[in-house]
């Protein structure tokens, strides 16, 4: 069981599923703020900026606001306006939000978040999907190990295993025979494996990323097109210049986890740098407030989530590819973000997707980056309604 289970109060129960509210003990909050206040920052380096990691001036601004302006209890109250639940899955508690659609015959949809996100990433989407004639029953899980969900301590617990657990949540715990999917980053990978391995339950899968599951390229698969070769070259170049986090998390996650699990300001530096690099604005605060960024760090901190979140990269690096010729049976919709965010997985050519997916919608978004479900919720909601309309 996760050390952070005392973060939630049970306020109701139906069968195995418990209704909960967030209630971080005061001593945990005091300890966090004491650590932020006492954090020892590195000596100033020549030209230190986001180019070399986390900008010192921004981190000092964030720390000052964290100590003198940020109010966790106010955010806790706002988060508790949503319906939170815990369900036992394979002996572990899985945290999720479940908000019923208000229109006739709502379609269930599962929205798994990515990294370095939490369930916060999907909060702007929820009211856009639960209201209106074409409404959805929205389920937003905290992936195992993130936030208020217990981690798995089993070797080999990868995206495919997460997909199995989410399938159990939707079908056995919540009683949905069929449902839709939407996700980006590792939420997209989880959605892909869920659609691949449990296609009979999936109405359709809508993606912001398409790195996993990767297609088999061995013969008799068709040779790579020029566009696909360019895409793979861009991915390799990106990995060499900007993918250090991915290499560390995929090879030696524990070396980093000891430090980040002990220093909230260090944790903020590691997470917030990705929001700066991957958002679709020149100034990250045009997309994410300091309150949002600090709340995200708090959810990682209180749940001790950084180590299990990084272990997904470690396990994915050791995951065998799907069987040759594997294809997702459910229809796939794709929302492609603009070029600015430096994440080449988002600009894969259509033929790369066609190797494993039955693509029925391809939409170019006007804005939004790695966190498009938060940055461009109106466009995402419109894309989801258009994609799922013929599948209801």
Secondary structure, 3 states (H helix, E strand, C coil): CCHHHHHEEEEEEECCEEEEEECCCHHHHHHHHHHHHHCCCCCCCCCCCHHHCCCHHHHHHHHHHHHHCCCHHHHHHHHCCCCEEEEEECCEEEEEEEECCCCCCCEEEECCCCCCCCHHHHHHHHHHHHCCCCCEEEEEECCCCCCCCCCCCCCCCCHHHHHHHHHHHHHHHCCCCCEEEEECCHHHHHHHHHHHHCHHHEEEEEECCCCCCCCCCCCCCCCCCHHHHHHHHHHHHHHHHHCHHHHHHHHCHHHHHHHHCCCHHHHHHHHHHHHHHHCCCCCHHHCCCHHHHHHHHHHHHHCCCHHHHHHHHHHHCCCCCCCCCCCCCCEEEEEECCCCCCCHHHHCCHHHHHCCCEEEEEEECCCCCCCHHHHCHHHHHHHHHHHHHCCC
